[in-house]
Structures are given as structure tokens and as C-alpha cells.
Amino acid sequence: MPNFVFAFHGGHTPEGEEEQAKMMAEWGAWYGELGPNIVDPGNPVGMSKTVSKDGVADNGGANPLSGYSVISADSIDAATELAKGCPMVKHGNGSVEVAEVHHIEM
């Protein structure tokens, strides 16, 4: 079964312990739904830098990454269906980019 990266964009840092607990419970419930499909639950990420031939920018690009996970699914369509349950998608404050991981020998 192929693996897929879920690249999270957007979202927000919870304000206060109550909001943090609620958000963590929502993410925990969604991860519970994903169950054995989770390969690497990933993590949120901090500020990013964009490296290009023109130099380094501190802006994270047009759509900065806010976190990632790796899941397994039968197809990109199946992975996309799983991504629809993401709390950021449900609340409308973020998005999930879904991309298949291609394994190559180095």
C-alpha cells in the first residue's frame, strides 16, 4: 500500500489551556479514525525559510507549511478522503495537501 504525505497549511496556535485541550482532543479523535493508516503521525512545524537560487527568504513561501503526517492508503483518492476529516479542514482554518511518496533507490 502506498504512503502519502499530508502537508498541513494554515491553522492557528490555540490560546489558553482550554482551547489547547479541545484542539488536541479533535486531533486525537481524527488520528483514532485514521488508525492503522498512520505511518508517522508527524508534528507541527515552526517558522520556515525558503531556499531558492535567488537566496533565502524567511517567509515560508506563498503557503507556509504548518505540519505534516504520513499515512498509508490504497490510492490518492482514498488518502484524500481521509484528509477531509482533518480538524483544520473541518473548521475551515487550514488545508491539507496530499502527495504520494515515491520510493527510489539511492
Contacts in CASP RR format, 6 or more apart in sequence:
PFRMAT RR
TARGET T0000
AUTHOR 0000-0000-0000
METHOD contacts of the structure
MODEL  1
MPNFVFAFHGGHTPEGEEEQAKMMAEWGAWYGELGPNIVDPGNPVGMSKT
VSKDGVADNGGANPLSGYSVISADSIDAATELAKGCPMVKHGNGSVEVAE
VHHIEM
1 72 0 8 1.000
1 73 0 8 1.000
1 74 0 8 1.000
2 72 0 8 1.000
2 73 0 8 1.000
2 74 0 8 1.000
2 75 0 8 1.000
2 100 0 8 1.000
2 101 0 8 1.000
3 39 0 8 1.000
3 70 0 8 1.000
3 71 0 8 1.000
3 72 0 8 1.000
3 100 0 8 1.000
3 101 0 8 1.000
4 70 0 8 1.000
4 71 0 8 1.000
4 72 0 8 1.000
4 73 0 8 1.000
4 76 0 8 1.000
4 79 0 8 1.000
4 98 0 8 1.000
4 99 0 8 1.000
4 100 0 8 1.000
4 101 0 8 1.000
5 68 0 8 1.000
5 69 0 8 1.000
5 70 0 8 1.000
5 97 0 8 1.000
5 98 0 8 1.000
5 99 0 8 1.000
5 101 0 8 1.000
6 68 0 8 1.000
6 69 0 8 1.000
6 70 0 8 1.000
6 71 0 8 1.000
6 79 0 8 1.000
6 83 0 8 1.000
6 86 0 8 1.000
6 96 0 8 1.000
6 97 0 8 1.000
6 98 0 8 1.000
7 65 0 8 1.000
7 67 0 8 1.000
7 68 0 8 1.000
7 96 0 8 1.000
7 97 0 8 1.000
7 98 0 8 1.000
7 99 0 8 1.000
8 44 0 8 1.000
8 65 0 8 1.000
8 66 0 8 1.000
8 67 0 8 1.000
8 68 0 8 1.000
8 69 0 8 1.000
8 86 0 8 1.000
8 88 0 8 1.000
8 94 0 8 1.000
8 95 0 8 1.000
8 96 0 8 1.000
9 63 0 8 1.000
9 64 0 8 1.000
9 65 0 8 1.000
9 66 0 8 1.000
9 94 0 8 1.000
9 95 0 8 1.000
9 96 0 8 1.000
9 97 0 8 1.000
10 64 0 8 1.000
10 66 0 8 1.000
10 88 0 8 1.000
10 93 0 8 1.000
10 94 0 8 1.000
10 95 0 8 1.000
11 66 0 8 1.000
11 88 0 8 1.000
11 93 0 8 1.000
11 94 0 8 1.000
12 93 0 8 1.000
14 20 0 8 1.000
14 22 0 8 1.000
14 23 0 8 1.000
23 87 0 8 1.000
26 87 0 8 1.000
26 90 0 8 1.000
27 87 0 8 1.000
30 85 0 8 1.000
30 86 0 8 1.000
30 87 0 8 1.000
31 38 0 8 1.000
31 41 0 8 1.000
33 85 0 8 1.000
34 71 0 8 1.000
34 82 0 8 1.000
37 71 0 8 1.000
37 72 0 8 1.000
37 73 0 8 1.000
37 82 0 8 1.000
38 69 0 8 1.000
38 70 0 8 1.000
38 71 0 8 1.000
39 70 0 8 1.000
39 71 0 8 1.000
39 72 0 8 1.000
40 69 0 8 1.000
40 70 0 8 1.000
41 69 0 8 1.000
42 67 0 8 1.000
42 68 0 8 1.000
42 69 0 8 1.000
42 70 0 8 1.000
43 67 0 8 1.000
43 68 0 8 1.000
44 66 0 8 1.000
44 67 0 8 1.000
45 65 0 8 1.000
45 66 0 8 1.000
45 67 0 8 1.000
45 68 0 8 1.000
46 66 0 8 1.000
47 58 0 8 1.000
47 60 0 8 1.000
48 60 0 8 1.000
48 61 0 8 1.000
48 64 0 8 1.000
48 65 0 8 1.000
49 56 0 8 1.000
49 57 0 8 1.000
49 58 0 8 1.000
49 60 0 8 1.000
50 56 0 8 1.000
50 57 0 8 1.000
50 59 0 8 1.000
50 60 0 8 1.000
50 61 0 8 1.000
66 94 0 8 1.000
70 101 0 8 1.000
71 79 0 8 1.000
71 82 0 8 1.000
73 79 0 8 1.000
73 82 0 8 1.000
76 98 0 8 1.000
76 100 0 8 1.000
79 98 0 8 1.000
79 100 0 8 1.000
80 98 0 8 1.000
83 89 0 8 1.000
83 96 0 8 1.000
83 98 0 8 1.000
86 96 0 8 1.000
88 94 0 8 1.000
88 95 0 8 1.000
88 96 0 8 1.000
89 95 0 8 1.000
89 96 0 8 1.000
END
